[in-house]
Amino acid sequence: MTEKNLVHELLTKFEEHISSHSFGASPAELYDPITYIMSLGGKRIRPLLSLLAYGLYGKNPTEIFSQAAALEVFHNFTLMHDDIMDQAPLRRGKPTVHEKWNANIAILSGDVMLVRAYDLLLPTPTALLPEVIRLFNKTAAEVCEGQQLDMNFEGYETVAEPNYIEMIRLKTAVLLGFALQLGALLAGAAKEDVQRIYDFGVNIGIGFQLQDDLLDVYADQAKFGKQVGGDIISNKKTFLLIKALELAKGKEKEELQHWLGLSQFDKEEKVAAVKVIYEKLGIRSLTEKKMASYFEEGFQQLERLQIKDQHYSKTLVAVTQELMQREK
């Protein structure tokens, strides 16, 4: 079986599992939004990583579909609440839950999703359950910390690079790390390997967020699926803007501050002007190098694993590399 076929088989079976799961029925206003957001799809990256990590040690990944589903339910819970905070009208091309119903329903349905995520972790073997719950709680709190930092940064004039990296580590990367860690832990991997595969996930997670920052500015509009330059338009403190503010001097600094200070402007003109500043400062190259350093660090951790199944290892590498090359 090829790496692509293995991924397809795992995701097909997982989708059947999660689509057949009942989160509850009454009152419908509480449970229908959960079914709705879970049915919007997505790449199912987190459960896939967990299943592949489990398979590295020669086990049958279908045995942990429930725990993998817990990751996806938790992830979608965070999206449901993030959409309220961001006042986002769309999620995966469809109305967000708070738009389709209302904000109060979205808050309460999200709360139930978090409870259901714990339910889905219950099939964990008794000896491992306390550690799984502890790691899940740690990760969940860190994701919230990252979201709060991201919101805090909106009110800051400048953000230091290390602080930004820490924010994206918490908000995005630790959940990818936990997904891999969970699969390895449930499969009985050695303690050292459980830590290494977690570190792999965190490093590639930081790399993926830096990649998102880059794509927002330089992606092909036809492939990107959303407005290119949206971060520039909203003055979002991405790695690119942080480095530009750090490096800009003289005329470039004045011009960058000019565009950041405007409340009314032509969007296309602002994006084009800021991109010119980025090019003069070499921001794209700096971001690519930073991104590559995290990917490299991640793969170094992966190479140190004492694994039993090379097929799952090759598949995990292939999945990661495909994500590294994505254009949207």
C-alpha positions in Angstrom: 0.0 0.0 0.0 1.4 3.4 -1.0 1.7 6.3 1.5 -1.2 8.0 -0.3 -3.4 5.0 -0.1 -2.7 4.5 3.6 -3.7 8.1 4.3 -6.9 7.7 2.2 -7.8 4.5 4.0 -7.2 5.9 7.5 -9.1 9.2 6.7 -12.0 7.3 5.0 -12.5 5.0 8.0 -12.1 7.8 10.5 -14.6 10.0 8.7 -17.1 7.1 8.8 -16.4 6.8 12.6 -16.9 10.5 13.4 -19.9 11.0 11.1 -21.7 8.1 12.8 -21.0 9.5 16.3 -23.9 11.2 18.1 -23.1 14.2 20.2 -26.6 14.5 21.6 -30.1 15.2 20.3 -32.2 17.5 22.5 -32.5 20.4 22.7 -31.7 20.6 19.0 -30.4 24.1 19.2 -27.6 22.9 21.4 -26.5 19.8 19.4 -27.3 20.7 15.8 -24.5 23.3 15.6 -22.0 20.6 16.7 -23.1 18.3 14.0 -23.0 21.2 11.6 -19.4 22.3 12.3 -18.1 18.7 12.4 -19.7 18.1 9.0 -17.9 21.0 7.4 -14.9 18.8 6.9 -11.4 20.1 6.9 -8.2 18.2 6.4 -8.5 16.2 9.7 -4.8 16.8 10.1 -4.7 16.4 13.9 -6.4 13.0 14.1 -4.4 11.8 11.1 -1.2 12.7 12.8 -2.3 10.8 15.9 -3.2 7.7 13.9 0.1 7.8 12.0 2.0 8.2 15.3 0.2 5.2 16.7 1.0 3.2 13.6 4.7 3.9 13.9 4.9 1.2 16.7 3.2 -1.6 14.8 -0.4 -1.2 16.1 -3.8 -0.9 14.4 -4.7 2.8 14.4 -8.4 2.0 14.2 -8.1 1.1 17.9 -7.7 4.8 18.8 -10.4 6.4 16.6 -12.2 7.6 19.7 -9.2 9.4 21.1 -8.3 10.8 17.6 -11.9 12.1 17.3 -11.4 13.8 20.7 -8.7 15.9 19.1 -10.9 16.9 16.1 -13.8 17.8 18.4 -11.6 19.9 20.6 -10.0 21.6 17.6 -13.5 22.5 16.2 -14.6 23.7 19.6 -11.7 26.2 19.5 -12.7 27.3 16.0 -16.3 27.8 17.0 -15.3 30.1 19.8 -12.5 31.8 17.8 -15.1 32.7 15.1 -17.2 34.5 17.7 -14.1 36.5 18.9 -13.1 37.3 15.3 -16.7 38.0 14.2 -15.9 35.7 11.3 -18.8 35.3 8.9 -17.5 32.1 7.1 -15.8 28.9 8.1 -14.7 26.6 5.2 -16.9 28.6 2.9 -20.1 28.1 5.0 -21.7 30.4 7.6 -20.1 30.2 11.0 -22.2 28.8 13.8 -22.8 32.2 15.5 -24.0 33.6 12.1 -26.3 30.6 11.3 -27.7 30.5 14.9 -26.4 33.2 17.3 -23.4 33.9 19.5 -25.0 32.5 22.7 -25.8 29.2 21.0 -22.3 29.0 19.6 -20.8 29.6 23.1 -22.9 26.9 24.7 -22.5 24.4 21.9 -18.8 24.9 22.0 -18.9 24.2 25.8 -20.6 20.9 25.1 -18.0 20.0 22.5 -15.3 20.4 25.1 -17.2 18.0 27.4 -17.7 15.5 24.5 -13.9 15.6 23.8 -13.4 14.3 27.3 -16.0 11.6 26.7 -14.1 10.5 23.6 -10.9 10.1 25.6 -12.6 7.6 28.1 -11.8 4.4 26.1 -8.1 5.0 26.9 -6.6 2.1 29.0 -7.0 2.8 32.7 -3.2 2.8 33.3 -2.7 5.6 30.7 -5.9 7.7 31.3 -4.5 10.0 34.0 -1.5 10.9 31.9 -3.6 11.4 28.7 -6.0 13.7 30.6 -3.1 15.6 32.2 -1.5 16.2 28.8 -4.8 17.1 27.2 -5.5 19.6 29.9 -2.0 21.1 29.6 -2.5 21.4 25.8 -6.0 22.9 26.1 -4.9 25.6 28.5 -1.9 26.4 26.3 -4.1 26.9 23.3 -6.2 29.3 25.3 -3.1 31.1 26.4 -2.0 31.5 22.8 -5.3 32.9 21.8 -5.2 35.4 24.6 -1.7 36.5 23.6 -2.8 36.9 20.0 -5.7 39.1 21.1 -3.3 41.1 23.4 -0.9 41.7 20.5 -3.7 43.5 18.6 -3.3 46.4 21.0 0.5 46.5 21.0 2.4 48.8 18.7 5.2 46.3 18.4 5.7 42.7 19.3 9.2 41.1 19.8 10.0 38.1 17.6 10.4 35.6 20.5 7.0 36.7 21.9 5.4 36.0 18.5 7.0 32.6 18.2 5.8 31.7 21.7 2.3 32.8 20.8 2.1 30.6 17.7 3.7 27.8 19.6 0.9 27.9 22.1 -2.0 28.8 19.8 -1.2 26.4 16.9 1.8 24.1 17.4 1.2 22.4 20.8 -2.0 20.8 19.5 -0.1 19.2 16.6 2.5 18.1 19.1 -0.1 16.6 21.4 -1.8 14.8 18.5 1.5 13.0 17.7 2.3 12.5 21.4 -1.1 11.0 22.1 -0.7 8.4 19.3 2.7 7.4 20.4 1.8 7.2 24.1 -1.3 5.0 23.4 0.8 2.7 21.2 3.3 2.1 24.1 6.2 4.0 22.7 9.2 4.7 24.9 9.1 7.8 27.0 12.0 9.3 25.0 10.1 8.8 21.7 6.9 10.2 23.1 8.8 13.4 23.8 10.7 13.4 20.5 7.6 13.1 18.4 5.9 15.8 20.5 8.9 18.1 19.7 8.6 17.2 16.1 5.0 18.2 16.0 5.6 21.5 17.8 8.5 22.5 15.5 6.6 21.7 12.3 3.5 23.5 13.8 5.6 26.7 14.2 6.9 26.2 10.7 3.4 25.8 9.3 2.2 29.0 11.0 5.2 30.9 9.5 4.2 29.4 6.2 0.6 30.7 6.6 2.0 34.2 7.3 4.0 34.0 4.1 1.1 32.6 2.0 -1.2 35.4 3.2 1.1 37.8 1.4 2.6 35.9 -1.5 0.1 33.1 -2.4 -1.5 32.8 -5.8 -5.0 34.3 -5.3 -6.6 31.7 -7.5 -5.3 28.9 -5.2 -5.3 30.6 -1.8 -9.1 30.6 -1.2 -9.2 33.9 0.6 -8.0 37.4 0.1 -4.3 37.6 -0.4 -2.8 40.4 1.8 -5.6 40.2 4.4 -3.0 40.3 7.2 -1.5 43.5 5.7 -4.9 45.1 5.3 -5.7 44.4 9.0 -2.2 45.3 10.3 -2.0 41.8 11.8 1.3 41.3 13.6 2.6 38.4 11.6 6.3 37.4 11.5 6.7 39.4 8.3 5.4 42.7 9.8 7.3 42.2 13.0 10.6 41.7 11.1 9.8 44.7 8.9 9.2 47.0 11.9 12.4 45.7 13.4 14.5 46.3 10.3 13.0 49.3 8.6 15.0 52.5 8.7 14.6 56.0 7.2 12.2 56.2 4.3 11.0 52.6 4.5 10.2 53.0 8.2 8.3 56.2 7.5 6.3 54.7 4.7 5.5 51.5 6.7 4.3 53.6 9.7 2.2 55.7 7.3 0.3 52.7 6.0 -0.1 51.2 9.4 -1.6 54.4 10.7 -4.3 54.9 8.0 -7.9 54.1 8.9 -9.1 54.6 5.4 -7.2 53.4 2.3 -7.4 51.5 -0.9 -6.8 47.8 0.0 -4.9 46.8 -3.1 -2.8 49.9 -2.9 -1.8 49.3 0.7 -1.0 45.6 0.0 1.2 46.5 -3.0 3.0 49.3 -1.1 3.8 47.1 2.0 4.9 44.2 -0.3 7.4 46.6 -1.9 8.8 47.5 1.6 9.0 43.8 2.4 11.0 43.1 -0.8 13.4 46.0 0.0 14.0 44.6 3.4 14.3 40.9 2.3 11.4 39.9 4.5 10.3 37.0 2.3 13.8 35.4 2.5 14.0 35.9 6.2 10.7 34.2 6.8 11.5 31.3 4.5 14.8 30.8 6.4 13.0 30.9 9.8 10.4 28.5 8.6 13.0 26.1 7.2 14.9 26.1 10.5 11.8 24.9 12.4 11.1 22.2 9.8 14.7 21.0 9.9 14.6 20.9 13.7 11.4 18.9 13.6 12.8 16.3 11.1 15.9 15.9 13.3 13.6 14.8 16.1 11.8 12.4 13.8 15.0 10.8 12.7 15.8 9.9 16.3 12.7 7.8 16.8 13.1 4.1 17.6 10.2 3.0 15.4 8.9 -0.4 14.3 6.9 0.4 11.2 8.9 2.1 8.4 5.7 2.4 6.2 4.0 4.6 8.7 7.2 6.6 9.1 7.4 7.2 5.4 3.7 8.2 5.4 4.2 10.6 8.2 7.1 12.2 6.4 5.1 12.4 3.1 2.1 14.0 4.9 4.4 16.6 6.5 6.2 17.4 3.3 2.9 17.8 1.4 1.8 20.3 4.0 5.1 22.1 3.7 4.5 22.5 0.0 0.9 23.7 0.2 -0.2 26.8 -1.6 -3.3 27.6 0.4 
